[in-house]
Amino acid sequence: AYSTPFSGTFASLSPAGTFNFKTHQNFIVTLASGANTFANPTTETLGQSGIFVFIQPSSGSAGTLALGNATDYETVGGGGITLSTTNSAYDVVPYFVKASGSVLLGSPQLAFA
């Protein structure tokens, strides 16, 4: 059962980091130029929800997001996630944990300014 109060806590990390869903519900992810890949989570809790805020690099090529093979992250229509490509752009992606090994990612809200 979901019982940990989070009250909007954020963790800031790079995509190579591990998302600890037990201690945070929201994540600020600074993307690297080029491909960035999410590792499958191991600490998600049924019913947990929150957001990912993706920040594009301030210079160089845009960061892309790959969810890997046999991923626990699921997207609308199985189409993956397409993010903004402008340097320093902020994108927001909501998520909901449907079950252990099943994190549903919503449609991205792009290019907050």
Buried (B, 14 or more C-beta within 10 A) or exposed (E): EEEEEBEEEEBEBEBEEEBBBEEBBBBBBBBBBEEBEBBBBEEBBEEBBBBBBBBBBEEEEBBBBEBEEEBBBBBEEEEBBEBBEEEEBBBBBBBBBBEEBBBBBBEBBBEEE
